[in-house]
């Protein structure tokens, strides 16, 4: 939607000449989100920028993120997930 496009436009306006950006939309479908993350591991990204709403499965999502993405590569937009802080 328009919100996701604004995020992409903002990131690409700043980073475009320095980095390649892959942009995935998963419409708050947690299984789709997990699939994107697992498939992305072969690409060796420097950072993951997430705009994620995990209300219904936050505990599982936090464990998944801790196991799959190094926290120094993780940037969360919009929401502080307290249990990711160490």
HTML snippet that shows the backbone in 3Dmol.js (N, CA, C, O; Angstrom):
<script src="https://3Dmol.org/build/3Dmol-min.js"></script>
<div id="view" style="width:600px;height:400px;position:relative"></div>
<script>
const pdb = `
ATOM      1  N   UNK A   1       0.813  -1.197   0.000  1.00  0.00           N
ATOM      2  CA  UNK A   1       0.000   0.000   0.000  1.00  0.00           C
ATOM      3  C   UNK A   1       0.852   1.256   0.000  1.00  0.00           C
ATOM      4  O   UNK A   1       2.075   1.178  -0.117  1.00  0.00           O
ATOM      5  N   UNK A   2       0.225   2.399   0.129  1.00  0.00           N
ATOM      6  CA  UNK A   2       0.942   3.678   0.092  1.00  0.00           C
ATOM      7  C   UNK A   2       1.938   3.832   1.245  1.00  0.00           C
ATOM      8  O   UNK A   2       2.980   4.466   1.077  1.00  0.00           O
ATOM      9  N   UNK A   3       1.631   3.261   2.408  1.00  0.00           N
ATOM     10  CA  UNK A   3       2.536   3.352   3.550  1.00  0.00           C
ATOM     11  C   UNK A   3       3.856   2.631   3.246  1.00  0.00           C
ATOM     12  O   UNK A   3       4.935   3.162   3.510  1.00  0.00           O
ATOM     13  N   UNK A   4       3.761   1.428   2.693  1.00  0.00           N
ATOM     14  CA  UNK A   4       4.968   0.684   2.348  1.00  0.00           C
ATOM     15  C   UNK A   4       5.782   1.410   1.273  1.00  0.00           C
ATOM     16  O   UNK A   4       7.012   1.396   1.304  1.00  0.00           O
ATOM     17  N   UNK A   5       5.094   2.035   0.335  1.00  0.00           N
ATOM     18  CA  UNK A   5       5.791   2.774  -0.725  1.00  0.00           C
ATOM     19  C   UNK A   5       6.549   3.956  -0.136  1.00  0.00           C
ATOM     20  O   UNK A   5       7.660   4.253  -0.574  1.00  0.00           O
ATOM     21  N   UNK A   6       5.967   4.638   0.854  1.00  0.00           N
ATOM     22  CA  UNK A   6       6.660   5.765   1.489  1.00  0.00           C
ATOM     23  C   UNK A   6       7.945   5.295   2.176  1.00  0.00           C
ATOM     24  O   UNK A   6       8.977   5.962   2.102  1.00  0.00           O
ATOM     25  N   UNK A   7       7.869   4.143   2.845  1.00  0.00           N
ATOM     26  CA  UNK A   7       9.064   3.604   3.499  1.00  0.00           C
ATOM     27  C   UNK A   7      10.132   3.293   2.454  1.00  0.00           C
ATOM     28  O   UNK A   7      11.293   3.671   2.610  1.00  0.00           O
ATOM     29  N   UNK A   8       9.733   2.607   1.395  1.00  0.00           N
ATOM     30  CA  UNK A   8      10.693   2.261   0.350  1.00  0.00           C
ATOM     31  C   UNK A   8      11.294   3.510  -0.281  1.00  0.00           C
ATOM     32  O   UNK A   8      12.507   3.585  -0.474  1.00  0.00           O
ATOM     33  N   UNK A   9      10.456   4.490  -0.604  1.00  0.00           N
ATOM     34  CA  UNK A   9      10.958   5.721  -1.222  1.00  0.00           C
ATOM     35  C   UNK A   9      11.946   6.443  -0.308  1.00  0.00           C
ATOM     36  O   UNK A   9      12.959   6.964  -0.774  1.00  0.00           O
ATOM     37  N   UNK A  10      11.651   6.473   0.996  1.00  0.00           N
ATOM     38  CA  UNK A  10      12.545   7.141   1.940  1.00  0.00           C
ATOM     39  C   UNK A  10      13.885   6.416   2.023  1.00  0.00           C
ATOM     40  O   UNK A  10      14.942   7.047   1.995  1.00  0.00           O
ATOM     41  N   UNK A  11      13.838   5.094   2.124  1.00  0.00           N
ATOM     42  CA  UNK A  11      15.083   4.329   2.195  1.00  0.00           C
ATOM     43  C   UNK A  11      15.897   4.480   0.913  1.00  0.00           C
ATOM     44  O   UNK A  11      17.106   4.708   0.960  1.00  0.00           O
ATOM     45  N   UNK A  12      15.234   4.355  -0.218  1.00  0.00           N
ATOM     46  CA  UNK A  12      15.988   4.393  -1.473  1.00  0.00           C
ATOM     47  C   UNK A  12      16.519   5.788  -1.770  1.00  0.00           C
ATOM     48  O   UNK A  12      17.563   5.917  -2.409  1.00  0.00           O
ATOM     49  N   UNK A  13      15.831   6.836  -1.325  1.00  0.00           N
ATOM     50  CA  UNK A  13      16.340   8.185  -1.581  1.00  0.00           C
ATOM     51  C   UNK A  13      17.647   8.427  -0.835  1.00  0.00           C
ATOM     52  O   UNK A  13      18.491   9.194  -1.298  1.00  0.00           O
ATOM     53  N   UNK A  14      17.818   7.789   0.301  1.00  0.00           N
ATOM     54  CA  UNK A  14      19.033   7.957   1.097  1.00  0.00           C
ATOM     55  C   UNK A  14      20.109   6.936   0.714  1.00  0.00           C
ATOM     56  O   UNK A  14      21.294   7.267   0.666  1.00  0.00           O
ATOM     57  N   UNK A  15      19.697   5.710   0.443  1.00  0.00           N
ATOM     58  CA  UNK A  15      20.661   4.617   0.300  1.00  0.00           C
ATOM     59  C   UNK A  15      20.957   4.190  -1.131  1.00  0.00           C
ATOM     60  O   UNK A  15      21.878   3.408  -1.366  1.00  0.00           O
ATOM     61  N   UNK A  16      20.202   4.684  -2.067  1.00  0.00           N
ATOM     62  CA  UNK A  16      20.251   4.145  -3.426  1.00  0.00           C
ATOM     63  C   UNK A  16      21.650   4.084  -4.021  1.00  0.00           C
ATOM     64  O   UNK A  16      21.993   3.103  -4.680  1.00  0.00           O
ATOM     65  N   UNK A  17      22.465   5.110  -3.803  1.00  0.00           N
ATOM     66  CA  UNK A  17      23.791   5.096  -4.422  1.00  0.00           C
ATOM     67  C   UNK A  17      24.795   4.275  -3.620  1.00  0.00           C
ATOM     68  O   UNK A  17      25.910   4.037  -4.085  1.00  0.00           O
ATOM     69  N   UNK A  18      24.412   3.840  -2.419  1.00  0.00           N
ATOM     70  CA  UNK A  18      25.325   3.085  -1.565  1.00  0.00           C
ATOM     71  C   UNK A  18      24.978   1.611  -1.459  1.00  0.00           C
ATOM     72  O   UNK A  18      25.839   0.799  -1.120  1.00  0.00           O
ATOM     73  N   UNK A  19      23.736   1.249  -1.740  1.00  0.00           N
ATOM     74  CA  UNK A  19      23.300  -0.114  -1.449  1.00  0.00           C
ATOM     75  C   UNK A  19      22.198  -0.547  -2.402  1.00  0.00           C
ATOM     76  O   UNK A  19      21.498   0.271  -2.998  1.00  0.00           O
ATOM     77  N   UNK A  20      22.071  -1.858  -2.524  1.00  0.00           N
ATOM     78  CA  UNK A  20      20.928  -2.434  -3.221  1.00  0.00           C
ATOM     79  C   UNK A  20      19.884  -2.773  -2.170  1.00  0.00           C
ATOM     80  O   UNK A  20      20.208  -3.354  -1.135  1.00  0.00           O
ATOM     81  N   UNK A  21      18.635  -2.415  -2.428  1.00  0.00           N
ATOM     82  CA  UNK A  21      17.563  -2.649  -1.467  1.00  0.00           C
ATOM     83  C   UNK A  21      16.595  -3.669  -2.053  1.00  0.00           C
ATOM     84  O   UNK A  21      16.057  -3.480  -3.144  1.00  0.00           O
ATOM     85  N   UNK A  22      16.384  -4.747  -1.316  1.00  0.00           N
ATOM     86  CA  UNK A  22      15.311  -5.691  -1.640  1.00  0.00           C
ATOM     87  C   UNK A  22      14.171  -5.391  -0.693  1.00  0.00           C
ATOM     88  O   UNK A  22      14.371  -5.298   0.518  1.00  0.00           O
ATOM     89  N   UNK A  23      12.977  -5.241  -1.235  1.00  0.00           N
ATOM     90  CA  UNK A  23      11.814  -4.811  -0.452  1.00  0.00           C
ATOM     91  C   UNK A  23      10.756  -5.896  -0.526  1.00  0.00           C
ATOM     92  O   UNK A  23      10.280  -6.232  -1.610  1.00  0.00           O
ATOM     93  N   UNK A  24      10.387  -6.446   0.623  1.00  0.00           N
ATOM     94  CA  UNK A  24       9.387  -7.514   0.675  1.00  0.00           C
ATOM     95  C   UNK A  24       8.166  -7.043   1.447  1.00  0.00           C
ATOM     96  O   UNK A  24       8.291  -6.423   2.504  1.00  0.00           O
ATOM     97  N   UNK A  25       6.986  -7.338   0.916  1.00  0.00           N
ATOM     98  CA  UNK A  25       5.727  -7.031   1.593  1.00  0.00           C
ATOM     99  C   UNK A  25       5.064  -8.359   1.924  1.00  0.00           C
ATOM    100  O   UNK A  25       4.929  -9.228   1.063  1.00  0.00           O
ATOM    101  N   UNK A  26       4.652  -8.508   3.177  1.00  0.00           N
ATOM    102  CA  UNK A  26       4.071  -9.791   3.580  1.00  0.00           C
ATOM    103  C   UNK A  26       2.692  -9.646   4.218  1.00  0.00           C
ATOM    104  O   UNK A  26       2.139 -10.623   4.723  1.00  0.00           O
ATOM    105  N   UNK A  27       2.132  -8.434   4.201  1.00  0.00           N
ATOM    106  CA  UNK A  27       0.749  -8.167   4.635  1.00  0.00           C
ATOM    107  C   UNK A  27       0.416  -8.767   6.001  1.00  0.00           C
ATOM    108  O   UNK A  27      -0.672  -9.311   6.188  1.00  0.00           O
ATOM    109  N   UNK A  28       1.345  -8.673   6.956  1.00  0.00           N
ATOM    110  CA  UNK A  28       1.171  -9.217   8.307  1.00  0.00           C
ATOM    111  C   UNK A  28       0.854 -10.703   8.329  1.00  0.00           C
ATOM    112  O   UNK A  28       0.257 -11.204   9.281  1.00  0.00           O
ATOM    113  N   UNK A  29       1.253 -11.403   7.280  1.00  0.00           N
ATOM    114  CA  UNK A  29       1.141 -12.866   7.248  1.00  0.00           C
ATOM    115  C   UNK A  29       2.449 -13.416   7.809  1.00  0.00           C
ATOM    116  O   UNK A  29       3.476 -13.398   7.132  1.00  0.00           O
ATOM    117  N   UNK A  30       2.408 -13.900   9.038  1.00  0.00           N
ATOM    118  CA  UNK A  30       3.620 -14.297   9.739  1.00  0.00           C
ATOM    119  C   UNK A  30       4.364 -15.421   9.023  1.00  0.00           C
ATOM    120  O   UNK A  30       5.594 -15.413   8.984  1.00  0.00           O
ATOM    121  N   UNK A  31       3.651 -16.372   8.465  1.00  0.00           N
ATOM    122  CA  UNK A  31       4.331 -17.464   7.757  1.00  0.00           C
ATOM    123  C   UNK A  31       5.050 -16.941   6.509  1.00  0.00           C
ATOM    124  O   UNK A  31       6.132 -17.418   6.166  1.00  0.00           O
ATOM    125  N   UNK A  32       4.453 -15.969   5.841  1.00  0.00           N
ATOM    126  CA  UNK A  32       5.090 -15.338   4.677  1.00  0.00           C
ATOM    127  C   UNK A  32       6.340 -14.565   5.108  1.00  0.00           C
ATOM    128  O   UNK A  32       7.374 -14.616   4.441  1.00  0.00           O
ATOM    129  N   UNK A  33       6.231 -13.857   6.222  1.00  0.00           N
ATOM    130  CA  UNK A  33       7.367 -13.127   6.771  1.00  0.00           C
ATOM    131  C   UNK A  33       8.536 -14.082   7.050  1.00  0.00           C
ATOM    132  O   UNK A  33       9.671 -13.813   6.658  1.00  0.00           O
ATOM    133  N   UNK A  34       8.247 -15.198   7.731  1.00  0.00           N
ATOM    134  CA  UNK A  34       9.292 -16.164   8.050  1.00  0.00           C
ATOM    135  C   UNK A  34       9.933 -16.716   6.779  1.00  0.00           C
ATOM    136  O   UNK A  34      11.148 -16.899   6.718  1.00  0.00           O
ATOM    137  N   UNK A  35       9.112 -16.978   5.774  1.00  0.00           N
ATOM    138  CA  UNK A  35       9.628 -17.496   4.512  1.00  0.00           C
ATOM    139  C   UNK A  35      10.590 -16.490   3.868  1.00  0.00           C
ATOM    140  O   UNK A  35      11.655 -16.871   3.382  1.00  0.00           O
ATOM    141  N   UNK A  36      10.214 -15.209   3.865  1.00  0.00           N
ATOM    142  CA  UNK A  36      11.087 -14.169   3.300  1.00  0.00           C
ATOM    143  C   UNK A  36      12.431 -14.129   4.038  1.00  0.00           C
ATOM    144  O   UNK A  36      13.486 -14.063   3.409  1.00  0.00           O
ATOM    145  N   UNK A  37      12.386 -14.171   5.366  1.00  0.00           N
ATOM    146  CA  UNK A  37      13.620 -14.095   6.146  1.00  0.00           C
ATOM    147  C   UNK A  37      14.501 -15.303   5.860  1.00  0.00           C
ATOM    148  O   UNK A  37      15.699 -15.159   5.614  1.00  0.00           O
ATOM    149  N   UNK A  38      13.910 -16.489   5.893  1.00  0.00           N
ATOM    150  CA  UNK A  38      14.709 -17.699   5.670  1.00  0.00           C
ATOM    151  C   UNK A  38      15.298 -17.719   4.258  1.00  0.00           C
ATOM    152  O   UNK A  38      16.449 -18.114   4.074  1.00  0.00           O
ATOM    153  N   UNK A  39      14.521 -17.297   3.265  1.00  0.00           N
ATOM    154  CA  UNK A  39      15.022 -17.256   1.888  1.00  0.00           C
ATOM    155  C   UNK A  39      16.101 -16.194   1.708  1.00  0.00           C
ATOM    156  O   UNK A  39      16.961 -16.323   0.837  1.00  0.00           O
ATOM    157  N   UNK A  40      16.060 -15.157   2.518  1.00  0.00           N
ATOM    158  CA  UNK A  40      17.000 -14.048   2.365  1.00  0.00           C
ATOM    159  C   UNK A  40      18.383 -14.379   2.909  1.00  0.00           C
ATOM    160  O   UNK A  40      19.347 -13.680   2.598  1.00  0.00           O
ATOM    161  N   UNK A  41      18.499 -15.419   3.705  1.00  0.00           N
ATOM    162  CA  UNK A  41      19.776 -15.700   4.369  1.00  0.00           C
ATOM    163  C   UNK A  41      20.891 -15.991   3.371  1.00  0.00           C
ATOM    164  O   UNK A  41      22.061 -15.748   3.667  1.00  0.00           O
ATOM    165  N   UNK A  42      20.554 -16.497   2.219  1.00  0.00           N
ATOM    166  CA  UNK A  42      21.583 -16.783   1.215  1.00  0.00           C
ATOM    167  C   UNK A  42      22.130 -15.507   0.579  1.00  0.00           C
ATOM    168  O   UNK A  42      23.154 -15.552  -0.103  1.00  0.00           O
ATOM    169  N   UNK A  43      21.473 -14.383   0.788  1.00  0.00           N
ATOM    170  CA  UNK A  43      21.887 -13.129   0.143  1.00  0.00           C
ATOM    171  C   UNK A  43      22.875 -12.319   0.973  1.00  0.00           C
ATOM    172  O   UNK A  43      23.418 -11.328   0.486  1.00  0.00           O
ATOM    173  N   UNK A  44      23.112 -12.715   2.194  1.00  0.00           N
ATOM    174  CA  UNK A  44      24.097 -12.044   3.045  1.00  0.00           C
ATOM    175  C   UNK A  44      23.860 -10.535   3.137  1.00  0.00           C
ATOM    176  O   UNK A  44      24.750  -9.741   2.831  1.00  0.00           O
ATOM    177  N   UNK A  45      22.673 -10.152   3.554  1.00  0.00           N
ATOM    178  CA  UNK A  45      22.349  -8.734   3.731  1.00  0.00           C
ATOM    179  C   UNK A  45      23.181  -8.122   4.853  1.00  0.00           C
ATOM    180  O   UNK A  45      23.534  -8.793   5.823  1.00  0.00           O
ATOM    181  N   UNK A  46      23.487  -6.836   4.700  1.00  0.00           N
ATOM    182  CA  UNK A  46      24.188  -6.135   5.782  1.00  0.00           C
ATOM    183  C   UNK A  46      23.215  -5.743   6.891  1.00  0.00           C
ATOM    184  O   UNK A  46      23.592  -5.706   8.062  1.00  0.00           O
ATOM    185  N   UNK A  47      21.959  -5.448   6.525  1.00  0.00           N
ATOM    186  CA  UNK A  47      20.949  -5.049   7.512  1.00  0.00           C
ATOM    187  C   UNK A  47      19.572  -5.534   7.091  1.00  0.00           C
ATOM    188  O   UNK A  47      19.290  -5.736   5.910  1.00  0.00           O
ATOM    189  N   UNK A  48      18.724  -5.713   8.097  1.00  0.00           N
ATOM    190  CA  UNK A  48      17.304  -6.008   7.889  1.00  0.00           C
ATOM    191  C   UNK A  48      16.519  -4.875   8.533  1.00  0.00           C
ATOM    192  O   UNK A  48      16.678  -4.612   9.725  1.00  0.00           O
ATOM    193  N   UNK A  49      15.680  -4.207   7.764  1.00  0.00           N
ATOM    194  CA  UNK A  49      14.821  -3.146   8.284  1.00  0.00           C
ATOM    195  C   UNK A  49      13.403  -3.699   8.278  1.00  0.00           C
ATOM    196  O   UNK A  49      12.850  -4.008   7.223  1.00  0.00           O
ATOM    197  N   UNK A  50      12.819  -3.820   9.469  1.00  0.00           N
ATOM    198  CA  UNK A  50      11.506  -4.443   9.580  1.00  0.00           C
ATOM    199  C   UNK A  50      10.473  -3.464  10.087  1.00  0.00           C
ATOM    200  O   UNK A  50      10.709  -2.716  11.036  1.00  0.00           O
ATOM    201  N   UNK A  51       9.333  -3.482   9.443  1.00  0.00           N
ATOM    202  CA  UNK A  51       8.148  -2.799   9.941  1.00  0.00           C
ATOM    203  C   UNK A  51       7.155  -3.923  10.203  1.00  0.00           C
ATOM    204  O   UNK A  51       6.414  -4.339   9.313  1.00  0.00           O
ATOM    205  N   UNK A  52       7.156  -4.404  11.441  1.00  0.00           N
ATOM    206  CA  UNK A  52       6.450  -5.650  11.720  1.00  0.00           C
ATOM    207  C   UNK A  52       5.441  -5.480  12.846  1.00  0.00           C
ATOM    208  O   UNK A  52       5.723  -4.853  13.868  1.00  0.00           O
ATOM    209  N   UNK A  53       4.278  -6.042  12.641  1.00  0.00           N
ATOM    210  CA  UNK A  53       3.237  -6.063  13.663  1.00  0.00           C
ATOM    211  C   UNK A  53       3.061  -7.514  14.082  1.00  0.00           C
ATOM    212  O   UNK A  53       2.438  -8.306  13.375  1.00  0.00           O
ATOM    213  N   UNK A  54       3.617  -7.852  15.242  1.00  0.00           N
ATOM    214  CA  UNK A  54       3.608  -9.237  15.689  1.00  0.00           C
ATOM    215  C   UNK A  54       2.651  -9.463  16.859  1.00  0.00           C
ATOM    216  O   UNK A  54       2.854 -10.399  17.632  1.00  0.00           O
ATOM    217  N   UNK A  55       1.630  -8.646  17.010  1.00  0.00           N
ATOM    218  CA  UNK A  55       0.794  -8.727  18.204  1.00  0.00           C
ATOM    219  C   UNK A  55       0.293 -10.131  18.498  1.00  0.00           C
ATOM    220  O   UNK A  55       0.315 -10.568  19.649  1.00  0.00           O
ATOM    221  N   UNK A  56      -0.156 -10.839  17.477  1.00  0.00           N
ATOM    222  CA  UNK A  56      -0.768 -12.142  17.726  1.00  0.00           C
ATOM    223  C   UNK A  56       0.248 -13.238  18.005  1.00  0.00           C
ATOM    224  O   UNK A  56      -0.100 -14.274  18.572  1.00  0.00           O
ATOM    225  N   UNK A  57       1.494 -13.024  17.615  1.00  0.00           N
ATOM    226  CA  UNK A  57       2.496 -14.088  17.782  1.00  0.00           C
ATOM    227  C   UNK A  57       3.842 -13.506  18.176  1.00  0.00           C
ATOM    228  O   UNK A  57       4.886 -13.997  17.749  1.00  0.00           O
ATOM    229  N   UNK A  58       3.818 -12.449  18.998  1.00  0.00           N
ATOM    230  CA  UNK A  58       5.052 -11.724  19.277  1.00  0.00           C
ATOM    231  C   UNK A  58       6.116 -12.604  19.920  1.00  0.00           C
ATOM    232  O   UNK A  58       7.292 -12.496  19.573  1.00  0.00           O
ATOM    233  N   UNK A  59       5.729 -13.466  20.843  1.00  0.00           N
ATOM    234  CA  UNK A  59       6.718 -14.296  21.525  1.00  0.00           C
ATOM    235  C   UNK A  59       7.456 -15.190  20.524  1.00  0.00           C
ATOM    236  O   UNK A  59       8.683 -15.282  20.558  1.00  0.00           O
ATOM    237  N   UNK A  60       6.717 -15.838  19.648  1.00  0.00           N
ATOM    238  CA  UNK A  60       7.318 -16.690  18.628  1.00  0.00           C
ATOM    239  C   UNK A  60       8.170 -15.861  17.669  1.00  0.00           C
ATOM    240  O   UNK A  60       9.263 -16.279  17.286  1.00  0.00           O
ATOM    241  N   UNK A  61       7.675 -14.694  17.285  1.00  0.00           N
ATOM    242  CA  UNK A  61       8.407 -13.830  16.355  1.00  0.00           C
ATOM    243  C   UNK A  61       9.735 -13.391  16.952  1.00  0.00           C
ATOM    244  O   UNK A  61      10.747 -13.359  16.252  1.00  0.00           O
ATOM    245  N   UNK A  62       9.745 -13.056  18.224  1.00  0.00           N
ATOM    246  CA  UNK A  62      10.981 -12.620  18.883  1.00  0.00           C
ATOM    247  C   UNK A  62      11.999 -13.755  18.882  1.00  0.00           C
ATOM    248  O   UNK A  62      13.172 -13.533  18.581  1.00  0.00           O
ATOM    249  N   UNK A  63      11.565 -14.965  19.214  1.00  0.00           N
ATOM    250  CA  UNK A  63      12.470 -16.110  19.196  1.00  0.00           C
ATOM    251  C   UNK A  63      13.002 -16.363  17.784  1.00  0.00           C
ATOM    252  O   UNK A  63      14.189 -16.628  17.593  1.00  0.00           O
ATOM    253  N   UNK A  64      12.116 -16.278  16.813  1.00  0.00           N
ATOM    254  CA  UNK A  64      12.508 -16.483  15.413  1.00  0.00           C
ATOM    255  C   UNK A  64      13.561 -15.455  14.999  1.00  0.00           C
ATOM    256  O   UNK A  64      14.586 -15.813  14.419  1.00  0.00           O
ATOM    257  N   UNK A  65      13.308 -14.175  15.296  1.00  0.00           N
ATOM    258  CA  UNK A  65      14.253 -13.122  14.918  1.00  0.00           C
ATOM    259  C   UNK A  65      15.599 -13.311  15.609  1.00  0.00           C
ATOM    260  O   UNK A  65      16.647 -13.161  14.981  1.00  0.00           O
ATOM    261  N   UNK A  66      15.573 -13.640  16.903  1.00  0.00           N
ATOM    262  CA  UNK A  66      16.830 -13.849  17.635  1.00  0.00           C
ATOM    263  C   UNK A  66      17.633 -14.991  17.031  1.00  0.00           C
ATOM    264  O   UNK A  66      18.862 -14.934  17.005  1.00  0.00           O
ATOM    265  N   UNK A  67      16.963 -16.015  16.550  1.00  0.00           N
ATOM    266  CA  UNK A  67      17.646 -17.173  15.990  1.00  0.00           C
ATOM    267  C   UNK A  67      18.118 -16.947  14.554  1.00  0.00           C
ATOM    268  O   UNK A  67      19.114 -17.537  14.136  1.00  0.00           O
ATOM    269  N   UNK A  68      17.425 -16.110  13.800  1.00  0.00           N
ATOM    270  CA  UNK A  68      17.673 -16.014  12.365  1.00  0.00           C
ATOM    271  C   UNK A  68      18.394 -14.751  11.908  1.00  0.00           C
ATOM    272  O   UNK A  68      19.020 -14.759  10.847  1.00  0.00           O
ATOM    273  N   UNK A  69      18.324 -13.669  12.675  1.00  0.00           N
ATOM    274  CA  UNK A  69      18.942 -12.406  12.253  1.00  0.00           C
ATOM    275  C   UNK A  69      19.837 -11.899  13.381  1.00  0.00           C
ATOM    276  O   UNK A  69      19.364 -11.714  14.503  1.00  0.00           O
ATOM    277  N   UNK A  70      21.121 -11.670  13.102  1.00  0.00           N
ATOM    278  CA  UNK A  70      21.978 -11.065  14.139  1.00  0.00           C
ATOM    279  C   UNK A  70      21.401  -9.703  14.545  1.00  0.00           C
ATOM    280  O   UNK A  70      21.086  -8.878  13.687  1.00  0.00           O
ATOM    281  N   UNK A  71      21.265  -9.477  15.845  1.00  0.00           N
ATOM    282  CA  UNK A  71      20.588  -8.262  16.303  1.00  0.00           C
ATOM    283  C   UNK A  71      21.309  -6.991  15.881  1.00  0.00           C
ATOM    284  O   UNK A  71      20.683  -5.935  15.790  1.00  0.00           O
ATOM    285  N   UNK A  72      22.614  -7.067  15.621  1.00  0.00           N
ATOM    286  CA  UNK A  72      23.317  -5.870  15.158  1.00  0.00           C
ATOM    287  C   UNK A  72      22.988  -5.545  13.705  1.00  0.00           C
ATOM    288  O   UNK A  72      23.374  -4.486  13.211  1.00  0.00           O
ATOM    289  N   UNK A  73      22.283  -6.434  13.015  1.00  0.00           N
ATOM    290  CA  UNK A  73      21.844  -6.181  11.642  1.00  0.00           C
ATOM    291  C   UNK A  73      20.366  -5.815  11.575  1.00  0.00           C
ATOM    292  O   UNK A  73      19.844  -5.552  10.491  1.00  0.00           O
ATOM    293  N   UNK A  74      19.688  -5.795  12.715  1.00  0.00           N
ATOM    294  CA  UNK A  74      18.231  -5.626  12.745  1.00  0.00           C
ATOM    295  C   UNK A  74      17.849  -4.203  13.115  1.00  0.00           C
ATOM    296  O   UNK A  74      18.268  -3.681  14.148  1.00  0.00           O
ATOM    297  N   UNK A  75      17.044  -3.578  12.250  1.00  0.00           N
ATOM    298  CA  UNK A  75      16.496  -2.247  12.519  1.00  0.00           C
ATOM    299  C   UNK A  75      14.982  -2.371  12.496  1.00  0.00           C
ATOM    300  O   UNK A  75      14.398  -2.737  11.477  1.00  0.00           O
ATOM    301  N   UNK A  76      14.342  -2.062  13.634  1.00  0.00           N
ATOM    302  CA  UNK A  76      12.889  -2.151  13.725  1.00  0.00           C
ATOM    303  C   UNK A  76      12.291  -0.756  13.544  1.00  0.00           C
ATOM    304  O   UNK A  76      12.743   0.202  14.171  1.00  0.00           O
ATOM    305  N   UNK A  77      11.281  -0.647  12.692  1.00  0.00           N
ATOM    306  CA  UNK A  77      10.550   0.600  12.512  1.00  0.00           C
ATOM    307  C   UNK A  77       9.258   0.543  13.313  1.00  0.00           C
ATOM    308  O   UNK A  77       8.685  -0.532  13.490  1.00  0.00           O
ATOM    309  N   UNK A  78       8.808   1.663  13.786  1.00  0.00           N
ATOM    310  CA  UNK A  78       7.484   1.824  14.404  1.00  0.00           C
ATOM    311  C   UNK A  78       7.317   1.227  15.795  1.00  0.00           C
ATOM    312  O   UNK A  78       6.585   1.790  16.609  1.00  0.00           O
ATOM    313  N   UNK A  79       7.962   0.121  16.090  1.00  0.00           N
ATOM    314  CA  UNK A  79       7.598  -0.560  17.314  1.00  0.00           C
ATOM    315  C   UNK A  79       8.838  -1.059  18.026  1.00  0.00           C
ATOM    316  O   UNK A  79       9.711  -1.681  17.421  1.00  0.00           O
ATOM    317  N   UNK A  80       8.906  -0.783  19.300  1.00  0.00           N
ATOM    318  CA  UNK A  80       9.989  -1.326  20.112  1.00  0.00           C
ATOM    319  C   UNK A  80       9.546  -2.685  20.633  1.00  0.00           C
ATOM    320  O   UNK A  80       8.509  -2.800  21.288  1.00  0.00           O
ATOM    321  N   UNK A  81      10.321  -3.694  20.345  1.00  0.00           N
ATOM    322  CA  UNK A  81      10.021  -5.025  20.863  1.00  0.00           C
ATOM    323  C   UNK A  81      10.957  -5.239  22.028  1.00  0.00           C
ATOM    324  O   UNK A  81      12.133  -5.560  21.852  1.00  0.00           O
ATOM    325  N   UNK A  82      10.415  -5.054  23.239  1.00  0.00           N
ATOM    326  CA  UNK A  82      11.242  -5.012  24.444  1.00  0.00           C
ATOM    327  C   UNK A  82      12.085  -6.265  24.612  1.00  0.00           C
ATOM    328  O   UNK A  82      13.233  -6.178  25.046  1.00  0.00           O
ATOM    329  N   UNK A  83      11.547  -7.412  24.283  1.00  0.00           N
ATOM    330  CA  UNK A  83      12.270  -8.658  24.544  1.00  0.00           C
ATOM    331  C   UNK A  83      13.410  -8.886  23.545  1.00  0.00           C
ATOM    332  O   UNK A  83      14.127  -9.880  23.665  1.00  0.00           O
ATOM    333  N   UNK A  84      13.596  -8.009  22.577  1.00  0.00           N
ATOM    334  CA  UNK A  84      14.755  -8.118  21.684  1.00  0.00           C
ATOM    335  C   UNK A  84      15.972  -7.413  22.278  1.00  0.00           C
ATOM    336  O   UNK A  84      17.085  -7.555  21.772  1.00  0.00           O
ATOM    337  N   UNK A  85      15.758  -6.659  23.345  1.00  0.00           N
ATOM    338  CA  UNK A  85      16.863  -5.884  23.950  1.00  0.00           C
ATOM    339  C   UNK A  85      17.702  -6.744  24.876  1.00  0.00           C
ATOM    340  O   UNK A  85      17.712  -6.515  26.085  1.00  0.00           O
ATOM    341  N   UNK A  86      18.402  -7.721  24.339  1.00  0.00           N
ATOM    342  CA  UNK A  86      19.337  -8.479  25.143  1.00  0.00           C
ATOM    343  C   UNK A  86      18.763  -9.683  25.838  1.00  0.00           C
ATOM    344  O   UNK A  86      19.482 -10.390  26.545  1.00  0.00           O
TER     345      UNK A  86
END
`;
const viewer = $3Dmol.createViewer("view");
viewer.addModel(pdb, "pdb");
viewer.setStyle({}, {cartoon: {color: "spectrum"}});
viewer.zoomTo();
viewer.render();
</script>
